[in-house]
Amino acid sequence: MSLKRGSIAVVGAAESDLGQVAPNTSPVDLMAQATLRALDDCGLKLSDIDGIFAAATQVRTAPMNLAEYFGIKPRYFDGTAIGGSSFMCHVAHAQAAIEHGLCEVALIAYGSTQRSVSRAAASPREFNPYESPYRPFMPSSAYAMAASRHMHQYGTTREQLAEVAVAARKWGLLNPKAWEKEPLTIEEVLKARMVSYPFTVRDCCLVVDGGGAILLTSAARAKTLKKKPVYVLGVGEALSHTHISSMPDLTVTAAAESGPKAFKMAGLKPSDVKMLSLYDAFTITPILFLEDLGYCPKGEGGRFVANGAIAPGGKLAVNTSGGGLSYCHPGMYGLLVMIEAIRQVRGECDKRQVKNCDVALAHGNGGVLSSQCTVLFGSAATV
Amino acid sequence: MDLMKVSPYGTYLEHIRKGELAYQVSDGKAVFYPRVAAPKSGSPDLEWRVSKGLGTVYATTVVYYRNEAPLNVALIDLDEGFRMMSRVEDIDPLQVKIGMRVQVRMLPGDEKQPPYPVFTPAGGAK
């Protein structure tokens, strides 16, 4: 038995407050705030929610905490925690649950106060006797080693990596909610403080507070609600490894598995997608995902993004929110990756709106290129 | 493996204390990190072997912690067919290059950190 294209839809989507929230705000406060906004977005009530999906590094039992906070007893709950892609997996799992009648209205929520409490406190690294003694600055050093390998094998340059950050900044300047407000040049990326070679701080995602929530229900019920439904056309999930020293090939991610699964389910091909929301934890990640999701041959990602190709006005609209590099990165950013894709399909993106965006792809990455999950969203016209 | 008596990391560490970089082999394939079951087959028949300690840099980075000297972190492919994280010493961290041949060396560790293996340039090419 497999999931059915278009059987469920996103009906509500919202961010919590983003950036630097008030002292003593909890991650669950942010989940709850985003949930109320997502409910308001679609006209559903708290009591309509009967499925809770959540994950957070600061809240180990997130679905339980959120159920307690709201005083609801969900019929179905799932706390799959595989890093930043957890929420794309939650969409796939919610689809299975809704299709089988295990719940009808699924809430997916996330919150983090990592800027307020520090990243070290929000997301302490697990000790590994085979890696920790070498003091890699995780996760940056893992992605930096992937970049080193890509540069070695395919001639990718630091300037090409910087193009990803500059494109994100140009998009971010069109998004009033973006954390970064000033223009950025390739030169500035290269000359910024070095973090883990070849990455400067501008190759690395932001460290801010924030959260989000989306609500999904059956296609039939979605049609009765306030906003135009955004249908789930395809989902694909794949695990590769946990530790970077166990990743088989640092230049090939499991997006090469999750992407084709999602496209197959959706009956679509990469060229059908009008906008891509790709988890940009570091400048190397969109390059790897463009290759692994079928937008260019393996090794060509650096050359593909050059000359503003993924910036506003470029050949492919990628990370129109400004991404984790310029808009918001509250630790596990996957839910916000999806929210931008959902808004693009709805046509709510104002100055950064991609024309005729009937299909958008949201790709989540977790751990150190460890888990990869792809979701294809479509408008009513695509179902 | 009788986990009431020995553990995978404990056995690895015993070898390290003797100056040996140990790994496991199952069905002719090198396994690292050490485990109680071989990946894919699930076989508990894992034979311990000692590596010659020669390998090639697979990937590399240099970490810049504030107020510290730059620190190399690398992934090393050992000649016996397994990969591990380590550090290449006795060389400018930025000069550690992919493809470079390296030789293992044990660091003694201290009260908090048990002894652990690092690498130094070995010269030559594989």
Interface residues (C-beta under 8 A of the other chain):
Chain A: P129 Y130 E131 P133 Y134 R135 P136 F137 S141 A144 M145 A146 S148 R149 H152 R193 M194 V195 S196 Y197 P198 H243 I244 S245 S246 L250
Chain B: Y9 L13 F32 Y33 Y58 A59 T60 T61 V62 V63 Y64 Y65 L71 V73 A74 L75 R83 M84 M85 S86 R87 L94 I98 G99 Q113 P114 Y116
